[in-house]
Amino acid sequence: MEQYEYVPHRLLHKRVRDIASGVEGELMAVINENVSDTGIEHWMELAYIRGASGREFTTAVGNVEPA
């Protein structure tokens, strides 16, 4: 069974800021992911942001705002 699914987002491929860290980058994807490491599923929408270094990081989708 798939443990993730892609979710559409209005800021996809645009410059965004992670309000939790203040880091800016391009929103590459929003994925609804099962983030549980136990047997009980815990789904969460994670934003994948590519920063200036070229590395991607994740944050809760609620932390994403236009930059």
C-alpha atoms as an extended CHARMM CRD file, in Angstrom:
* protein
*
        67  EXT
         1         1  MET       CA              0.0000000000        0.0000000000        0.0000000000  PROA      1               0.0000000000
         2         2  GLU       CA              1.1780000000        3.5140000000       -0.8100000000  PROA      2               0.0000000000
         3         3  GLN       CA              2.3170000000        5.4940000000        2.2200000000  PROA      3               0.0000000000
         4         4  TYR       CA              1.9730000000        8.8990000000        0.5400000000  PROA      4               0.0000000000
         5         5  GLU       CA             -0.0230000000       10.8770000000       -2.0280000000  PROA      5               0.0000000000
         6         6  TYR       CA              0.6900000000       14.1320000000       -3.8410000000  PROA      6               0.0000000000
         7         7  VAL       CA             -1.5850000000       17.0630000000       -2.9730000000  PROA      7               0.0000000000
         8         8  PRO       CA             -2.2020000000       20.1160000000       -5.2160000000  PROA      8               0.0000000000
         9         9  HSD       CA             -1.1480000000       23.4790000000       -3.7490000000  PROA      9               0.0000000000
        10        10  ARG       CA             -1.5410000000       27.0430000000       -5.0660000000  PROA      10              0.0000000000
        11        11  LEU       CA              2.1270000000       27.8750000000       -4.3640000000  PROA      11              0.0000000000
        12        12  LEU       CA              3.6230000000       24.8440000000       -6.1070000000  PROA      12              0.0000000000
        13        13  HSD       CA              6.8410000000       25.8160000000       -7.9800000000  PROA      13              0.0000000000
        14        14  LYS       CA              6.7470000000       29.3150000000       -6.5030000000  PROA      14              0.0000000000
        15        15  ARG       CA              9.0550000000       31.0190000000       -4.0190000000  PROA      15              0.0000000000
        16        16  VAL       CA              7.8920000000       30.4110000000       -0.4640000000  PROA      16              0.0000000000
        17        17  ARG       CA              9.0240000000       30.9150000000        3.1320000000  PROA      17              0.0000000000
        18        18  ASP       CA              8.8730000000       28.3720000000        5.9400000000  PROA      18              0.0000000000
        19        19  ILE       CA              7.5610000000       30.4910000000        8.8160000000  PROA      19              0.0000000000
        20        20  ALA       CA              8.9270000000       27.9920000000       11.3670000000  PROA      20              0.0000000000
        21        21  SER       CA             12.5700000000       28.4280000000       10.2670000000  PROA      21              0.0000000000
        22        22  GLY       CA             12.4510000000       31.6040000000        8.1440000000  PROA      22              0.0000000000
        23        23  VAL       CA             14.1280000000       29.7410000000        5.2730000000  PROA      23              0.0000000000
        24        24  GLU       CA             13.0210000000       30.5710000000        1.7300000000  PROA      24              0.0000000000
        25        25  GLY       CA             12.9950000000       28.3560000000       -1.3260000000  PROA      25              0.0000000000
        26        26  GLU       CA             10.8510000000       26.8430000000       -4.0790000000  PROA      26              0.0000000000
        27        27  LEU       CA              7.8690000000       24.6940000000       -3.1220000000  PROA      27              0.0000000000
        28        28  MET       CA              8.5610000000       21.4270000000       -4.9540000000  PROA      28              0.0000000000
        29        29  ALA       CA              5.7080000000       19.2520000000       -3.6920000000  PROA      29              0.0000000000
        30        30  VAL       CA              3.0740000000       18.8140000000       -1.0150000000  PROA      30              0.0000000000
        31        31  ILE       CA              2.6640000000       15.2080000000        0.0280000000  PROA      31              0.0000000000
        32        32  ASN       CA              0.1550000000       13.6180000000        2.3770000000  PROA      32              0.0000000000
        33        33  GLU       CA              2.4580000000       11.1700000000        4.1430000000  PROA      33              0.0000000000
        34        34  ASN       CA              2.0680000000        8.4860000000        6.7720000000  PROA      34              0.0000000000
        35        35  VAL       CA              4.6930000000        9.7690000000        9.2270000000  PROA      35              0.0000000000
        36        36  SER       CA              4.0580000000        7.0930000000       11.8450000000  PROA      36              0.0000000000
        37        37  ASP       CA              6.8490000000        4.7890000000       12.9620000000  PROA      37              0.0000000000
        38        38  THR       CA              4.3750000000        2.6560000000       14.9100000000  PROA      38              0.0000000000
        39        39  GLY       CA              1.6240000000        0.3930000000       13.6030000000  PROA      39              0.0000000000
        40        40  ILE       CA             -0.9550000000        3.1920000000       13.9100000000  PROA      40              0.0000000000
        41        41  GLU       CA             -1.1640000000        5.3870000000       10.8210000000  PROA      41              0.0000000000
        42        42  HSD       CA             -0.5870000000        9.1260000000       11.2990000000  PROA      42              0.0000000000
        43        43  TRP       CA             -1.0650000000       11.1290000000        8.0980000000  PROA      43              0.0000000000
        44        44  MET       CA              0.2980000000       14.6410000000        7.7000000000  PROA      44              0.0000000000
        45        45  GLU       CA              0.6200000000       17.0480000000        4.7750000000  PROA      45              0.0000000000
        46        46  LEU       CA              4.3020000000       17.9040000000        4.3750000000  PROA      46              0.0000000000
        47        47  ALA       CA              5.6680000000       20.6490000000        2.1330000000  PROA      47              0.0000000000
        48        48  TYR       CA              8.9430000000       19.8750000000        0.3500000000  PROA      48              0.0000000000
        49        49  ILE       CA             10.9170000000       23.0990000000       -0.1680000000  PROA      49              0.0000000000
        50        50  ARG       CA             14.1790000000       23.3540000000       -2.1170000000  PROA      50              0.0000000000
        51        51  GLY       CA             16.4080000000       25.9480000000       -0.5020000000  PROA      51              0.0000000000
        52        52  ALA       CA             19.2080000000       28.0170000000       -2.0370000000  PROA      52              0.0000000000
        53        53  SER       CA             21.7010000000       25.2010000000       -1.3650000000  PROA      53              0.0000000000
        54        54  GLY       CA             19.7050000000       22.8990000000       -3.6440000000  PROA      54              0.0000000000
        55        55  ARG       CA             18.7790000000       20.6700000000       -0.7190000000  PROA      55              0.0000000000
        56        56  GLU       CA             15.1330000000       19.9860000000        0.0000000000  PROA      56              0.0000000000
        57        57  PHE       CA             13.6460000000       20.1010000000        3.4790000000  PROA      57              0.0000000000
        58        58  THR       CA             10.1710000000       19.4490000000        4.8140000000  PROA      58              0.0000000000
        59        59  THR       CA              7.8310000000       21.4820000000        6.9660000000  PROA      59              0.0000000000
        60        60  ALA       CA              4.1630000000       21.3160000000        7.8450000000  PROA      60              0.0000000000
        61        61  VAL       CA              2.1310000000       22.6970000000        4.9510000000  PROA      61              0.0000000000
        62        62  GLY       CA              0.5610000000       25.2220000000        7.3580000000  PROA      62              0.0000000000
        63        63  ASN       CA              4.0190000000       26.8340000000        7.7710000000  PROA      63              0.0000000000
        64        64  VAL       CA              4.2790000000       27.7680000000        4.0730000000  PROA      64              0.0000000000
        65        65  GLU       CA              3.6580000000       31.3370000000        2.9270000000  PROA      65              0.0000000000
        66        66  PRO       CA              4.5480000000       33.2620000000       -0.2450000000  PROA      66              0.0000000000
        67        67  ALA       CA              8.0220000000       34.8210000000       -0.1000000000  PROA      67              0.0000000000
